[in-house]
Amino acid sequence: MTKLILLRITCPSRRVAEDIADASLETRLAASANIEGPVTSSYRWKGVIEQSFEFILWLKAPEVNWPKLEALVRKHHPYDVPAIVAMPLTHVSDDYAAWAAGNTES
């Protein structure tokens, strides 16, 4: 069975999140995407504490697609240092895992 990961990517706008989601689905690197937000984010940038509204993009994808997904996000994302993190999915229903494998290429 294909190991799946859940990627979490913060985006400056819904449009950026949608563009990355669409590109990841069109290239069959991710099986599905969800967009949440806006959320309030706090972070240090160039020595200053910043706050902004962002959107959270979640992607479910085969673990082996991580390098290609990271490259895709960097290509479409306007931030100098986009927050791209992934978590392994340790428990996935068999039918969802089969569906995800059938809708992605790794």
Secondary structure, DSSP 8 states (H G I E B T S, - for coil): ---EEEEEEEESSHHHHHHHHHHHHHTTS-SEEEEEEEEEEEEEETTEEEEEEEEEEEEEEEGGGHHHHHHHHHHH--SSS--EEEEE-S---HHHHHHHHHT---
